[in-house]
Amino acid sequence: MKQILFKGSGVAIITPFYESGVNFDKLGELLEFQVENNTDAIFICGTTGETPTMTKDEQLKTIEYTVKKINGRIPVIAGAGGNNTAGAVEMSKEVEALGVDGLLSVVPYYNKPTQHGIYAHFKTIADSVKTPIILYNVPGRTVANMGVETIKELANLENIVGIKECDFSHVGELVRSCPSDFFVYSGDDPNFLPLLSMGGQGLVSVMANIIPKDTNEIYKKFISGDLEGSRKIQLKTLPLINALFIESNPVPLKYALNLMGYNVGECRLPLAPMLDKNINVLKQELKNYGLI
């Protein structure tokens, strides 16, 4: 039986920055906000956390801080993937040593491996650590799309316990044919309820950075049998989600958090400040939702 990391709503949390580095005090506030509002898991140092523009030292210190701050209250799952298998193995081992509950490992990006190469990449990582691994398939960012058959093969490895799936066309077949203890999570906020209705187990969420309680309520109402209540919240979130992705994530998200008074700093280049016309759209949706 695979280790269950979480069911429900996990947050892909942002990394707050000073000009000179990571703002750990602010990160601590954001982590407490998530715990207090029923988030089921913290995903640290992923895409939303701007890992591509962080140094390795910054990543490791951010993960270490998060593990200590959360102190076992909810699972901490840390990004440790990459497109260099040897480098991903090294990073996974270093992150494992920090005491995380799980590792998030992305499909190798840019170098366009075959399905055989993708399988070999993840098997090599899985063989190098004992910590549970959640795969991350996000073809819109990686170019390579991990196929269903490849995922099914990887699902048979003991410490590969789930997938954050951003290709919704895969979800039904994965739920139907993978082992029941291999969990399927949505990587896209609009697909949370559709995934749950097909038998998936949860969401790794961007919107939970600003509406963690509502995000979690979609899950709670669904599992309690209140499908209509779950549907109403999911539909309510859609205009806000669209605004959060009007430019590359997490640029609008950080702007939203700053408008809400969290002062998380700006994104690092090459993620540039938002265009004025898009700021106006975002502000309006935040007002419509009652967040500012």
N, C-alpha and C positions, 0 to 999 in steps of 0.2 A: 504494500500500500504506500503510495507516494505521500510525502508530507504536504498537508494543506497549508498554504500561506495565508490566504484570506478569501472571503466571499464578500461581495458588496462593492463599495466605492473606495478606490484608492486615488490619491492625488499625485499627479506628476508636478511636484512643487517647483516653484521658481527659485533661483538663487539671487538673493539681494546683494547688490554690489555698492561699495564705495568706489571712488575713482582709483583707489590704491589696492583694492582687493575685496574679499567677501565680507559682508556685514553680518557677522555671526549673531550679534544681539538681535538684529531684525529677523534673521532666520529663526531664532528661538521663539520670537513672538508669533511668527507664521506657523510654526510647528504646534504651538499651544492652541492657536486658533483652530487648527485642524482637529486636534484631539478633542477639544471642547465641543466641536460641532459634528461629532459622530463619524468622522472619516475612519475607514477600516484599515488603511495601510498607507504608508508614505513611500513614494518613489522618488528617490533623490538622485541628482546628477544624471538626468536624462536629457532629452531634447529640450523640453520646457525649462530645464535648469541650465541651459546654455553650456553644456559640457564641451561642445566644439571650440569654445573660446576661453576655456579654463585650462590652466596648467595642471599637470598631473598632481603636483603638490597641493594645489587648491582643491582638486577633486577629493583627494584622500582626506584632507583636513575637514572638508565639508561633510563627508560621509561619517568620519569619526565623531564630529560634533553632533550630528543628527542621532547617531546610535546612543550616545551618552544622554542627550536631551530627552529622547523618547523613553529611554530606560525600560524597554520591554512592554510598554503600555499597548502599543500596536506594532505590527511588523514593519520593519524598515527594509526596503528592497532597493538596491543601489545599481545604477548603470555601470557596467564593467566590460562592455563589448568593444568591437572595433573591426576594422577590415584587414588587420594583420593578425593572423591566428596566434603566432607566438606572443605578440604584444597583448592580445586579449587574454591569453592564459596567464601571463605575468600579472596583469591588472586584476584579474579575477582572484588570483591567490592573495594579492595584497589587500583587496577589499574584503575577502573572506576573513582575513586575520583581524579585521576591525570589528567583527562580531555582528555583521548584518544578518538578517533573517533570510534574505534571498538575493539573487543576482538577476539583473535584467540584461539580456544579451541580444544585441541587434543583429539583423542580417548584414553581412559584410557589404559595405557600400562602395561605390565608385569603380571597383575593379571587376565587377560583374561576373562572379563565380557561377559555374554550372550548379545544377541541383546536387550532383555528387560532391562538388566542392563545398557547398553550403552544409551538407550533412557531415562531411569530414571535419569542417570547421567547428561545428557545435559539439560533435562527439569528442573531439580533442579537448575542448574546454571542459565538457562534463567529466571526462576522465581525470582531469587535473584538480578538481575540487570536490568537496562533499556537500557544500551548501546548495540548496534547491535553486534551480535556474528557471526563469521564465523567458521564453523566446520572445523576440520582438520583430514582427513582420510589418514593415511600413514601406511598401514599394514606391510610394510617392516621394520618399526621400532617398531610398537606397538604390533605386532603379531595378535591382534584382528582386523578384517576387518569389518567396519560398513556396513551393508547390505543396498541395495537400498531401501527396504521397510522401514527400520528404518530411513533412511535419508528423505524419502518422508513424514513420519509422523512428523519428527522434522521440516521440511520445512513449516509446517502449523502453527508453533509458530511464533508470531509476530516479536520478536526480534532476531530470527535466520534467518539471511538474505542471507547466502550463504555457500559454502563449498570449501575448498582447497582440491581437490581430487587427490590422487596419484594412484588410481586404475582406469586406463583409461577405463576398461571394463564397468565401471559404467556410464560414461559420457553421452552416447547417451540416456539411459533410464532416467537419471536425467533431462536432458534438455527437453526430450519429456513429462515427466509426472509430474514434480514439478511445482509449481506456477511460472508464468513468471517473478515475481519480486524476485524469489530466484535464486541468481547468482551462476554459476558453474565456478570455477577457476582451472586451472591446477596447480599441485604442482611439475610438472616435466618440465624442460626447453624444451626437445625435442618434447613435445606434445603441445606446444603453438598453432601453426598453425592448427594441427589436431583438437584441441579443439574448436578453433574459427570456423572452417569449419562446426562443428556440432552444433553450436549455443551457445557455452560457451562465457563467458564475459571477461576472462583475465587470467593472470598468476601471481603466486607468485614465483619470480625468484631468483635463485642463480647467474646465469651468469650476471644478471643486476648489480651486484656489480662491475664488471669490464667493461661491455659493455652496459651501460644503454640506450644509444641512439639507438643502433641497436636493442636491445630488444623491445623498444617502437615502432620502425619503423615496426617491424613485424605486430603489431596491427594496426598502422596508415595506412599502405599500404593495409591491408586486408579490413578495413572498408571503405576505399576510392574506393575500387573496383580493386585495383592493386594486384590481386592474384599472378601474376608472380613475382612481386617485393617482396612481402611478402615471397613467397616460396624461392626465391634466398637467402634472409637473413637467413631464418630458416635453410636451408641446409648449408650455410656458417658456422653457429654456431656449427654444430654437432661435428666436431673433437675437438673443444675447450671444449664443454660440456663434452665429453668423458674424456678429460684430467683433467678437474676439479673434476671428480668423480673417478679418478684412485685409490684414497684412500678415506677414510671416509671424507665426507663433515663436516666441512669447512677446513680441513687441506690443500688440494691443493689450495683452494681459497685464504686463508691467505698467502700462499707462493707466489701466483701470485701477490697479492696486494703489498707484500713486494718487489718483483722484479720490480714492476711498480713504486716504490718509495714512497709508502704510509706509510710504517713503522708501520704496525698495530700490531706488536708483534706476538707471537706464540700462538698456541692453548694450552689449559690447559690439563694436564693429566686427563683421560687416553688416550686422543688423542695425539699420539706421533709424532715427526718430520717425514717428508717424507723420504722414501728410495731413495737412489741416482739414481737408475734406473728409478724411477717414476718422479723424479725431471727433468731428462733429457727429458722425454716425454713431461712434462708440459712446459718446457722452449721452446721446439721446436714448440709447438702449439701456444704459446704466440707470438713467432717470426713470425710464419706463418700468424697470425692475425694482425700483426703490432703493438702489444701492448708493446713489448720491443725491 
